[in-house]
Amino acid sequence: MNKFTTSFLLSVILFVSCKKQEFDLVIRGATVYDGAGNAGVVTDVGIKADTIASLGNLSKAIGKVEVDANGLVLAPGFIDTHSHHGWGLRENPSAEPVVSQGVTNTLRDHVLGTDFKRKSTQAEIEYRLSTRL
């Protein structure tokens, strides 16, 4: 390779490596809880479309939308362990009222047995489902 080609290639590589990361959404300075019981970590989150694309120091990144989350908590979602959404999910399967509150999983109300001390038997589940149809 001649000097011109080498210089050109190095310039292209340098230009590409200096380009800022771009995201649809950047959440800056949130205390992030990973859902595994670990302590929260203050960090940035970069999102592309519907995917978490990056976690960490994104101070040099840009987002189409940027949120200052200093002093706020960010978590992957919450499990509603005492749910009465059985009927509502049939009528509104998108579950917008629940999801808008950050709930990503629900335990249906037939998880516990009638004494609330054990897992439901198959007969209890079938009875509850048959009385709600």
N, C-alpha and C positions, 0 to 999 in steps of 0.2 A: 504494500500500500504506500502511496505517496503521502507527503506531509499534508497536502490539502484534504485528502480523503480522511486521514486520521483525525485532523482538526475538526472536520465537519461532523464525523461520527461522534467524537467526544462532545462537541457542542450540542448535538441532538440529545445525547444521553443526559448531559447536564440539564438541559431545558426540561426534559421529561421528568427527571428526578426532582426538580424544583417546583413542579406544578403542585398547587395545593390540592389536597384531597377534597372532593366535593360530595356532599350528601343532600338528600331531600330535607332532612331534619337533623340538627345538631342540638343535643341537650347538654348544656354546660354546667359543671360543678355540682351535679346531683349526688346525694349519698345513695349509692346503688347497693341494694340487697339482692343477692343472687338466688335466693329461694332455697339454698342448701343449708341454711342455719349459720352461715359465716357472718362475721361482723361487716357492717356497711363500709363501703369505700367511696370516698369522694373522687369522682371521675367524670369524664365526658362520654357521651354515647352518640355515635353516628348511625343514622338510619337511612337506608336506600329502599325505596318502595315500601314493602311491608317486612323488611328484614333488618335486624340489628347487624350492621356491617362492621362496626368498630367500637371498641371500648378502650379508653385510655386518654392520654393527653392529646386532644384535638385542637390545641390552641392555634395551630397553623391551618386548620381545615376551615372550609366555608360550607354553610348550609343555605338552601333556599329559604328555610325557616330556621331561626335560632331561638332557643329558649334558655333564659338564665334561670337555672334551678338551684342556685346557691341557697342552702338552708332547707331545701325540699328533699323528699325521699322518692326514689324511683325503684320500683320492684317489678318483677316479671308478671305478676298477677296474683290474685288471691283466691283461695278455695273457700267457698261458702259451705260450712259444715252443718248448718242448720237451715236447710232450704225448703221452701214451700213453692217452688217454681214449677212443679209438675204440670199444673193446668196452664200456667202462663206460657210455658215453652211450646205447648201444643198450639196455642193461639198465636204466638209470636215467636217462631223458631229462631229468628235472628237474635233474640234475647237482649235487645238494645237497652232496656232499663237496667239490666243486671251488668252487662258489659261496660256500660258507661260509668259504673261505679268501680271498675277495676277487677271485677270478679271474672275469672277465666275458667273456673271449674266449680261445679256444684255437686253436692251429694244429695241424691234424691231422697225424699222423706221415707222411703221404705228400706233404708240401709239397716236401721236398728230394728230389733224385734219388738213386739208389743210391750215388753217389760223395760225397754230401753237399756238393757244391760248386755245384750248379745246381738250378733248378726241375725238379720231376718232369715227365717226358713223359706224355702222355695214356696211353700203353701201360703205363707203370709204375704209374700211378694205378689203371687198370682191373685190372691183375694183382693189386695189393695188395687192392683191394676184393673181387675175386672169391675170393681165398683166405681171407677173413675172414667170409664169409656163412655 
